Structure formats: C-alpha cells, structure tokens
Amino acid sequence: MLKGLKQTRIIPQFITFIVSLCFVLFIIKPALTIPPPVREIRGVWLTNIDSEVLFSRRGVTDALNRLKTLNFNTIYPTVWQGGYTLYPSAVAQRYFGQSLDPTPGLQKRDVLQELVKQGHQKGLTVIPWFEFGFMAPAHSDLAKQHPDWLTRRLDGTLIKKEGNDERVWLNPFHPEVQQFILDLIAEIVTNYNIDGIQFDDHFGLPSEFGYDEYTVSLYQAEHQGKLPSEDFYETYWVRWRADKINQFVKRVFETVKAIDQDCIISLSPNPLHFALPAYLQDWFTWERKGWIEEIVLQVYRPDLERFTTELERTEVELAKNHIPFAVGILSGLKNRPTPMNMIEKQVKATRKHQLAGVSFFFYESLWNWAEESPRERQNKLQKLFPIPALRPSVYGVN
C-alpha cells in the first residue's frame, strides 16, 4: 500500500519534470541550432569595357540571375564612364550636349534604371559606380567644350595614358568642375532608388598635375605670391592639393545626405601609401571624418603575401573598426587572368583578417579568359559562397 502511494506521487512529479524539461529545450533549442546570419559584402563591378554584360537588357537579366544564384548581394555598376553617363542625364546634356552614352547597345536605354529595378527584385544592393571621377577621354565632348576645366603638368602637357587610351583630368580645384561633378551626383541620387554611390581612385588627381593657371593662381593667393614646388611629390604641395580635395569630398557628403540620408557613400581606393602621394587621395581622412561609409580597398596583387601585407596596415586596422571595410579582388583582366585558386586564397585571407567582405573586378573575368572553364570557376565561387549573406550595416560597426 505504501509502495503504491509513493509511485502515485512520483509519477506526476516525473511527468511534471519531463514537461518542464521539454519546455526549456523548446525555448533554448533555436539559440543552440540556428547560427547568426552571415554578414559579408559579396560584390562585383559591372563595366562596359571588355564586357558585354551591360549592352543589352538580356545581358543585364542573365548577369543578375547568375549573381543571385551564386549568393552575391551587391553590384557596383558603372554610371559615369568614358565621358558619358549610362542613364539619360539632363546635367550632361546641359554641360556638354550629350545626355547618354551613344554607343550602340547603350544608346536610348536607361541602364541604371534597369539595374536598379531588376537588382532590387532579386534582393541585390545596387550601388552605382562613378567610375571616371575627374578623368575624361582626351577627345571627349566634355574635354573639347571645356578646355579651361583641364589641369596640366609643369611642362604644360595635358594627356596621361591609361593603357593605350589617352586621358585628361578635370581640375578638381576649379569651382565649375566641382559644380559639374556635384550636379551629376545629385542627379543620380535624386532620380534613382539606389542604395548608395561609389567613387574610386579616379576621385583624386595624379600628383604630376595641378600646374594649370587656375590652380597656380589659387596657390599663390594663399602663399604671398609664391609658386608651388616644381617637384610634384614635394610634401607640402601634395598636402595642399590633397586638403583641397578633402574639402570637396565633404561637400559631396553633404550634398548626398541632403537628398537621401540613407544613401551609402562608398569608396574603392588604392592602398593609402600609394593613393595619397600618387593621386592626392587622402581617404583615411575621409574615413576618420565620416565622409565615407564603406570602403572596398583595391588590393590587386598577384600573390598572397603582398595581398596579405596590405590587409595588415594600420589604417586598415583602424578603419575596419569604424565602417564596413571590404577588399577588391582582381578576378582577371583580358590579358591577365587570375587563377581561381588565387581568388579562393584571397577571399579566405580577407575572412581571416575579419574584413567586411569582397568585391571582384570585374564581372566578365569571373568566368572568362582563365585556364579554368566558366563552369569550373562558377562551381568554385558557389563553394566560397554556399549560403546567402546579409550586407554589414554601415551603422553596425563599433
């Protein structure tokens, strides 16, 4: 009788314990089994040079479908390239009489609108790339109609070769040039539902330039009539010009944010030890001042050791704790393929250094021009990005 009574009491207690345990396990199981979402920039640049991707609506659709399937989350499509816009621009029409790139396949199309619409439908972040910055083709309508906007070397020459192409540089210190650039940027941010806008190493000036009449007069006005140094690498002359560009970048930031507070201002520069003396681009100051909100550093190195060295520089370490700091990886050029095993190693090194992600330069070379077949390269990319990832928030970095 006593034994039965004990069993009668124990059984309800046991049942209560089991129910409580199941409840606790039910509550904590999601925390144990569901990992936090992956956060990583997985980007690619889309350009109209050595690539057909932007020259038809079908090409755009196929590319975005492919990138979505491979778990990319960001595209950086060119919108200011070769002296033309890749969208109908009232600003370009007003300043030099051409509202759109006239190249067959691009003319009569709003490529940017196609990319924004389809990209967002596929859940991609769309950050148009202001590719040419202050650079222009030497024989472009812009250069011909505004020769007073062009800056010069000490010997008076204008042209700087970029590969086989002849380029000139708009004077970033000239108020009319600054207004033109601001007007283009404002037009893009105002008229398109973009997620951000990106500038690159062309948003500066090769340091051998700056000896045009306007800039020299400006320097003299601020230095009791003294001429700038004839050595274009001279420290103060570099610093003075870089500071002028810094001031303009602040205006860019203020212009964009006055239109759209949520528009990300992204920059893809060269490493600072080259960018500042060679292109007067003091991007570390821009980052410290809060004028840029994302960096995708161009680390186009053919070997892992040099690649890794750039990731370990002090300015990178400081910046990555302030804003999302990703790495631009060269996936190949037409005459310079990058083996897929090197791409894999560089992506893994980026992750090891706890950076915000990667972007590949550029779409065409992800699949073509290499020893591996396009299918093989695509399969390896799928292994690098096996599941979708969210982009890091520009507000989520301490």
C-alpha positions in Angstrom: 0.0 0.0 0.0 2.8 2.4 0.9 4.8 1.5 -2.2 1.8 2.2 -4.4 1.3 5.5 -2.7 4.9 6.5 -3.4 4.6 5.6 -7.0 1.4 7.6 -7.3 3.3 10.6 -6.1 6.4 10.1 -8.1 4.7 9.6 -11.4 3.1 13.1 -11.5 6.3 14.7 -10.4 8.2 12.8 -13.1 5.7 13.9 -15.7 6.0 17.5 -14.5 9.8 17.3 -14.7 9.7 15.9 -18.3 7.2 18.6 -19.4 9.3 21.3 -17.9 12.4 19.9 -19.5 10.8 19.8 -22.9 9.6 23.4 -22.5 13.1 24.6 -21.6 14.6 22.7 -24.5 12.0 24.1 -26.8 12.9 27.6 -25.7 16.6 27.3 -26.0 16.9 24.9 -29.0 16.7 27.7 -31.6 19.6 29.5 -29.9 21.6 26.3 -30.0 20.8 25.2 -33.5 20.3 28.4 -35.6 23.5 30.3 -36.2 23.5 34.0 -36.5 23.1 35.2 -40.1 26.3 35.6 -42.2 27.1 39.2 -42.8 29.5 39.8 -45.7 29.8 42.1 -48.7 29.8 39.9 -51.8 30.1 42.3 -54.6 31.1 42.6 -58.3 31.8 45.6 -60.5 29.9 45.8 -63.8 31.5 47.8 -66.5 31.1 48.4 -70.3 34.8 47.9 -71.1 35.9 44.4 -72.2 32.5 43.2 -71.2 29.2 42.8 -73.0 27.1 42.5 -69.8 25.5 46.0 -70.0 24.9 46.2 -73.7 21.5 44.5 -73.7 18.6 44.0 -71.4 19.0 40.3 -71.7 22.7 40.6 -70.7 21.7 42.5 -67.5 19.0 40.0 -66.7 21.2 37.0 -67.1 24.0 38.5 -65.1 21.8 39.4 -62.1 20.2 36.0 -62.2 23.6 34.4 -62.2 24.9 36.5 -59.3 21.8 35.9 -57.2 22.1 32.1 -57.7 25.7 32.4 -56.5 24.7 34.3 -53.4 26.2 37.6 -54.3 24.4 40.5 -52.6 25.9 43.7 -54.1 26.5 45.1 -57.6 28.6 48.2 -58.4 27.6 49.1 -62.0 29.4 51.9 -63.8 27.3 55.0 -64.5 30.0 57.6 -65.4 32.4 56.1 -67.9 34.3 57.3 -70.9 32.9 60.9 -70.7 29.3 59.8 -70.8 26.6 58.7 -68.4 24.8 55.3 -68.7 21.5 56.9 -67.9 19.7 59.8 -69.5 21.3 62.9 -67.9 19.9 66.4 -68.1 23.1 67.5 -66.4 25.4 66.1 -69.1 23.1 67.5 -71.8 23.3 70.9 -70.2 27.1 70.9 -69.7 28.3 69.3 -72.9 25.4 68.4 -75.1 25.3 64.6 -74.7 22.7 63.1 -72.4 23.6 59.5 -72.8 26.4 57.2 -74.0 25.9 57.0 -77.8 27.5 53.6 -78.1 25.2 51.0 -79.8 23.6 48.9 -77.2 23.7 51.7 -74.6 22.0 54.4 -76.5 18.3 55.0 -76.0 18.4 52.9 -72.8 18.4 53.7 -69.1 20.8 51.1 -68.0 20.9 52.3 -64.4 17.1 52.1 -64.1 17.2 48.5 -65.5 19.8 47.5 -62.9 18.0 49.2 -60.0 14.7 47.6 -60.8 16.0 44.1 -61.5 18.6 44.2 -58.8 16.1 45.1 -56.1 13.7 42.4 -57.4 16.4 39.9 -56.7 17.4 41.3 -53.4 20.7 42.8 -54.5 22.1 46.1 -53.2 22.7 48.5 -56.1 25.5 51.0 -55.6 26.3 52.8 -58.9 29.9 53.3 -59.5 31.1 56.8 -60.5 33.9 55.2 -62.4 35.7 58.0 -64.2 35.6 60.6 -61.4 37.6 63.6 -62.6 39.1 61.7 -65.6 37.8 62.1 -69.2 38.9 60.8 -72.6 41.2 63.3 -74.2 38.9 63.7 -77.3 35.6 63.6 -75.5 32.8 66.2 -76.0 33.4 67.2 -72.4 37.1 67.9 -72.8 36.6 69.7 -76.1 33.9 72.0 -74.8 35.6 72.9 -71.6 39.3 73.1 -72.2 39.6 75.6 -69.3 38.5 72.8 -67.0 41.5 70.7 -67.7 44.6 70.6 -65.5 48.2 70.4 -66.6 51.6 69.2 -65.8 54.5 71.6 -65.1 55.5 71.4 -68.8 52.0 72.3 -69.9 51.0 68.8 -71.2 47.5 67.5 -70.6 47.4 63.9 -71.6 48.0 60.9 -69.3 48.0 57.4 -70.9 45.9 54.7 -69.3 46.9 51.6 -71.1 46.6 52.7 -74.8 43.9 55.3 -74.0 44.6 59.0 -73.8 43.1 60.6 -70.8 42.8 64.2 -69.5 41.9 65.2 -66.0 39.3 67.7 -64.9 40.7 70.2 -62.4 39.2 69.2 -59.0 40.1 72.6 -57.6 38.1 74.6 -60.2 34.7 75.7 -58.9 32.9 75.0 -62.2 34.3 71.4 -62.3 33.2 70.9 -58.7 29.7 72.1 -59.5 29.5 69.8 -62.6 30.5 66.8 -60.5 28.1 67.7 -57.7 25.3 68.1 -60.2 25.9 64.7 -61.7 26.0 63.1 -58.3 22.9 64.9 -57.1 21.1 63.9 -60.3 21.8 60.2 -59.7 20.9 60.2 -56.0 17.7 62.2 -56.7 16.3 60.3 -59.6 17.1 56.7 -58.8 16.2 54.4 -55.9 19.8 53.5 -55.3 21.3 52.1 -52.1 24.5 54.1 -52.4 27.0 55.7 -54.7 30.6 54.6 -55.1 33.8 56.6 -56.1 37.2 55.1 -56.7 40.8 56.0 -57.3 39.8 58.4 -60.1 38.2 60.6 -57.5 41.5 62.3 -57.0 44.2 63.6 -59.2 47.6 62.2 -60.5 50.1 64.2 -58.5 52.0 65.4 -61.6 49.0 67.6 -62.4 47.9 70.9 -60.8 50.1 73.3 -62.7 47.3 74.9 -64.7 46.8 78.6 -64.5 43.8 78.5 -62.2 45.4 76.2 -59.6 48.7 78.0 -59.6 46.9 81.4 -59.1 44.9 79.9 -56.2 48.1 78.6 -54.6 49.8 82.0 -55.0 46.8 83.8 -53.5 47.2 81.7 -50.3 51.0 81.9 -50.2 52.0 85.5 -50.6 52.6 85.1 -54.4 54.9 82.1 -54.1 54.8 79.4 -56.8 54.2 75.8 -55.9 57.1 73.4 -55.9 58.3 72.1 -59.2 58.6 68.7 -57.5 55.1 67.4 -57.6 55.9 64.9 -54.8 57.0 67.7 -52.5 55.3 67.1 -49.2 53.6 70.5 -48.7 52.5 70.7 -52.3 50.9 67.3 -52.1 49.3 68.1 -48.8 47.8 71.4 -50.0 46.2 69.8 -53.0 45.0 66.8 -51.0 43.4 69.1 -48.5 41.5 70.9 -51.2 40.2 67.6 -52.4 39.3 66.7 -48.8 37.2 69.9 -48.7 35.4 68.9 -51.8 34.6 65.4 -50.5 33.0 67.0 -47.5 30.7 68.9 -50.0 29.9 65.6 -51.8 28.9 64.0 -48.5 26.7 66.9 -47.5 25.1 67.0 -51.0 24.2 63.3 -51.0 22.9 63.3 -47.4 20.8 66.4 -48.0 19.0 64.3 -50.7 18.9 60.9 -49.1 20.2 60.3 -45.6 20.3 56.5 -46.2 22.4 56.6 -49.4 25.6 54.8 -48.6 28.8 56.7 -49.7 31.2 54.0 -50.8 34.8 54.4 -51.9 37.1 52.0 -53.7 40.6 53.5 -53.4 44.1 52.2 -53.8 46.1 51.5 -50.6 46.9 54.7 -48.8 50.7 54.6 -49.2 50.1 54.9 -52.9 46.8 56.8 -53.1 48.0 59.9 -51.2 51.3 60.7 -52.8 50.4 59.5 -56.3 46.7 60.6 -56.6 46.3 63.1 -53.8 43.6 60.9 -52.4 43.7 61.1 -48.6 41.0 58.6 -48.0 42.0 57.9 -44.4 41.0 61.5 -43.5 37.7 60.9 -45.3 37.1 57.8 -43.3 38.0 59.5 -40.0 35.8 62.5 -40.7 32.8 60.2 -41.5 32.5 61.4 -45.1 32.6 57.8 -46.5 30.6 54.9 -45.0 32.1 51.9 -46.8 35.5 51.1 -48.2 36.3 48.5 -50.8 40.1 48.6 -51.0 41.6 47.7 -54.3 44.2 45.0 -53.4 45.0 43.9 -56.9 48.1 41.8 -56.1 49.1 38.6 -58.0 50.5 36.8 -54.9 49.1 36.1 -51.4 52.0 37.6 -49.5 51.7 41.0 -50.9 47.9 40.8 -50.8 48.0 40.0 -47.1 50.5 42.7 -46.3 48.0 45.3 -47.5 45.3 43.9 -45.2 47.6 44.4 -42.1 48.4 48.1 -42.5 47.5 50.3 -39.6 45.0 52.4 -41.5 43.1 49.3 -42.5 43.0 48.0 -38.9 41.6 51.4 -37.7 39.1 51.8 -40.5 37.6 48.3 -40.3 36.5 49.0 -36.7 34.7 52.2 -37.8 33.0 51.3 -41.1 32.5 48.2 -43.2 35.9 47.7 -44.9 35.9 45.2 -47.7 38.6 44.2 -50.2 38.5 44.5 -54.0 40.0 41.3 -55.6 41.2 41.3 -59.2 39.4 38.4 -60.8 41.3 39.0 -64.0 41.8 41.3 -67.0 41.6 40.4 -70.6 45.3 39.8 -71.0 45.9 39.0 -67.3 43.8 36.1 -66.0 43.7 35.3 -62.3 43.7 31.6 -61.4 40.8 30.5 -59.4 42.9 29.1 -56.6 44.4 32.5 -56.0 40.9 34.1 -55.8 40.0 31.4 -53.3 43.1 32.1 -51.2 42.5 35.9 -51.2 38.8 35.5 -50.2 39.9 33.3 -47.3 42.6 35.7 -46.3 40.0 38.5 -46.2 37.8 36.5 -43.9 40.7 35.5 -41.7 41.5 39.2 -41.2 37.9 39.8 -40.2 37.2 42.3 -43.0 33.7 43.1 -44.2 33.7 41.1 -47.5 34.9 41.2 -51.0 34.1 42.6 -54.5 35.5 41.3 -57.7 36.9 43.4 -60.6 35.1 42.6 -62.7 32.1 40.6 -63.8 33.4 39.3 -67.2 36.7 38.0 -65.8 34.9 36.0 -63.0 34.1 33.4 -65.7 36.3 34.1 -68.8 39.9 34.4 -70.0 41.2 31.9 -67.5 42.6 28.4 -67.9 39.6 27.0 -66.0 36.3 26.7 -67.7 33.5 29.2 -66.8 31.6 26.3 -65.2 34.6 25.3 -63.1 35.0 28.9 -61.9 31.3 29.2 -61.2 31.3 26.0 -59.1 34.3 27.2 -57.0 32.5 30.5 -56.4 29.5 28.5 -55.3 31.7 26.8 -52.7 33.0 30.1 -51.5 29.5 31.5 -51.0 27.4 28.4 -50.2 24.6 30.3 -48.4 23.2 33.8 -48.7 24.7 36.6 -46.7 23.4 39.9 -45.4 25.5 43.0 -46.0 27.1 44.5 -42.9 25.2 47.6 -41.7 27.1 50.9 -42.0 25.7 51.6 -38.6 26.7 48.2 -37.1 30.5 48.7 -36.8 31.9 50.0 -33.5 
